[in-house]
Amino acid sequence: MAKIEELTEILVNEIEDFNKGISKLEAISDKINTTKVSIDLREYKSIIESHQLKMIEVIDSQERLLNRFENLLKNAKVYPNWAVIVFILSLLISLSSLFYAYVVKQQINLSYNKANTKDKVESNDYIKSFFKSNLN
């Protein structure tokens, strides 16, 4: 029985400590609920406004820079028109002169071959006639 009395005494002490803790928590909770917190944002508001103005200035300068680059790209030409036209004309003239030279070379070769065969035939005829007239 002594043990049961000891256990009940310990249990009663623990319950009393628990009740004391609860009453302290209620008092703290009441203090928290009644305390009003106010934040002074005037200083931060001025900082935020100055930062916002700086950001607007930066955005404006970036937009001006972007517009300048866009205008430069619109007006940019790698080569002037006259240079492109001169290049194309010179290319066409050089290609046509190469073609003309090839055709002339082919005609020269053809006429050379004709003259060569004609000369062979004439020389053979001359040699035959020479031998006929001199051997008989």
JOMO-V816875 format. One record per residue. N is the residue number from 1. RES is the residue in one letter. SS is DSSP state (A for helix, B for strand, O for the rest). NEAR is the number of other ideal C-beta (glycine too) atoms within 8 Angstrom. Layout:
n: {N/N}
res: {RES/RES}
ss: {SS/SS}
near: {NEAR/NEAR}
This chain:
n: {1/2/3/4/5/6/7/8/9/10/11/12/13/14/15/16/17/18/19/20/21/22/23/24/25/26/27/28/29/30/31/32/33/34/35/36/37/38/39/40/41/42/43/44/45/46/47/48/49/50/51/52/53/54/55/56/57/58/59/60/61/62/63/64/65/66/67/68/69/70/71/72/73/74/75/76/77/78/79/80/81/82/83/84/85/86/87/88/89/90/91/92/93/94/95/96/97/98/99/100/101/102/103/104/105/106/107/108/109/110/111/112/113/114/115/116/117/118/119/120/121/122/123/124/125/126/127/128/129/130/131/132/133/134/135/136}
res: {M/A/K/I/E/E/L/T/E/I/L/V/N/E/I/E/D/F/N/K/G/I/S/K/L/E/A/I/S/D/K/I/N/T/T/K/V/S/I/D/L/R/E/Y/K/S/I/I/E/S/H/Q/L/K/M/I/E/V/I/D/S/Q/E/R/L/L/N/R/F/E/N/L/L/K/N/A/K/V/Y/P/N/W/A/V/I/V/F/I/L/S/L/L/I/S/L/S/S/L/F/Y/A/Y/V/V/K/Q/Q/I/N/L/S/Y/N/K/A/N/T/K/D/K/V/E/S/N/D/Y/I/K/S/F/F/K/S/N/L/N}
ss: {O/A/A/A/A/A/A/A/A/A/A/A/A/A/A/A/A/A/A/A/A/A/A/A/A/A/A/A/A/A/A/A/A/A/O/O/O/O/O/O/O/A/A/A/A/A/A/A/A/A/A/A/A/A/A/A/A/A/A/A/A/A/A/A/A/A/A/A/A/A/A/A/A/A/A/O/O/O/O/O/A/A/A/A/A/A/A/A/A/A/A/A/A/A/A/A/A/A/A/A/A/A/A/A/A/A/A/A/A/A/A/A/A/A/A/A/A/A/A/A/A/A/A/A/A/A/A/A/A/A/A/A/A/A/A/O}
near: {4/5/6/7/8/8/8/8/8/8/8/8/8/8/8/8/8/8/8/8/8/8/8/8/8/8/8/8/8/8/8/7/6/6/6/4/4/4/4/5/6/6/7/7/8/8/8/8/8/8/8/8/8/8/8/8/8/8/8/8/8/8/8/8/8/8/8/8/8/8/8/8/7/6/6/6/6/3/7/6/7/6/8/9/8/8/9/8/8/8/8/8/8/8/8/8/8/8/8/8/8/8/8/8/8/8/8/8/8/8/8/8/8/8/8/8/8/8/8/8/8/8/8/8/8/8/8/8/8/8/8/8/7/6/5/4}
